[in-house]
C-alpha cells in the first residue's frame, strides 16, 4: 500500500503565540507587506487548511510571525497501511523543529 502524505497548517497556533487572537489583526499587517486580502480571505486562511497558497502570502506570514515556512506547514506521512519490516525497529517520533535564535543587541557601550 502506498503511503499517503499530507500536511498540517499551524497559522492559528502561531498567531496565538504572538498574542494575535483575531484574524482581522492580520489584514493590515499583510497589507503593509503588499498582500491585499479581505477579512473573509484571511479568516479562511487562519481557520481552514489551505489547499493552495501563494508564496507571497507565505513569505508575508513568515515575516509577520517571525517564523520559517516549516513552522507554518508541517508535512507528514501516513504509514498506517504499511507493515513494519522488523519488530526490532525503534518507533520514530517527530523531533521538534529548531527555532530561530533571536539575538538581542546591547545598547551603546560607555
C-alpha positions in Angstrom: 0.0 0.0 0.0 1.3 3.4 -0.9 1.9 5.8 1.9 -0.3 8.9 2.0 1.4 12.3 2.5 -0.3 15.3 3.9 0.3 18.5 5.9 -0.9 20.3 9.0 -1.4 24.1 9.0 -0.3 25.9 12.1 -1.2 29.5 11.4 -3.8 29.8 14.2 -1.3 28.4 16.8 1.5 30.7 15.7 -0.8 33.7 15.8 -1.8 32.9 19.4 1.9 32.5 20.3 2.3 36.1 19.1 -0.7 37.3 21.0 -2.9 37.6 17.9 -6.3 36.2 18.6 -8.4 38.0 16.0 -7.9 37.1 12.3 -8.6 40.7 11.4 -5.4 41.7 13.0 -3.5 40.1 10.1 -5.3 42.2 7.4 -3.3 45.4 7.9 -0.1 43.6 8.6 -0.4 41.7 5.3 -1.3 44.9 3.5 1.9 46.5 4.9 3.8 43.8 3.1 1.9 44.2 -0.2 -0.6 41.4 0.3 -4.2 42.6 -0.1 -6.7 40.1 1.3 -10.2 40.6 2.5 -11.2 39.9 6.1 -13.0 36.8 4.8 -10.0 35.5 2.9 -7.8 36.0 6.0 -10.4 34.3 8.2 -10.5 31.2 5.9 -6.7 31.2 5.7 -6.4 31.1 9.5 -9.3 28.7 10.3 -9.1 26.2 7.4 -6.1 24.4 6.0 -5.4 25.9 2.6 -5.1 23.6 -0.4 -3.1 26.2 -2.4 -1.0 29.1 -1.0 0.6 32.0 -2.8 4.3 32.2 -2.0 4.0 36.0 -1.4 1.3 35.3 1.2 3.5 32.6 2.8 6.5 35.0 2.9 4.4 37.8 4.4 3.0 35.4 7.1 6.6 34.2 7.9 7.7 37.8 8.3 4.7 38.8 10.4 5.0 35.8 12.7 8.9 35.7 12.7 8.9 32.1 11.7 10.0 29.8 8.9 7.7 28.1 6.3 8.3 24.8 8.2 6.8 26.3 11.3 3.6 27.1 9.4 3.4 23.9 7.4 4.1 20.5 9.0 4.4 17.7 6.4 3.6 14.2 7.5 3.4 10.7 6.0 0.7 8.3 7.0 2.2 4.9 7.1 -0.8 3.3 8.8 -1.4 0.9 5.9 2.2 -0.4 5.8 3.6 -3.2 7.9 6.8 -2.7 9.8 9.7 -4.6 8.2 11.0 -5.6 11.6 9.6 -5.5 15.1 13.1 -4.5 16.4 12.9 -1.1 14.7 12.5 1.7 17.1 9.3 3.7 16.8 10.1 7.0 15.2 8.5 10.1 16.7 8.8 13.6 15.1 11.5 15.6 16.5 10.8 19.2 17.5 11.9 21.7 14.8 14.7 24.0 15.9 13.7 27.6 16.5 15.5 30.6 15.0 17.7 32.3 17.6 16.9 35.9 18.5 20.0 38.0 19.0 19.5 40.9 21.4 21.7 43.8 20.7 23.2 45.7 23.6 23.0 49.5 23.7 26.0 51.7 23.2 28.9 50.8 25.5 30.2 53.6 27.7 
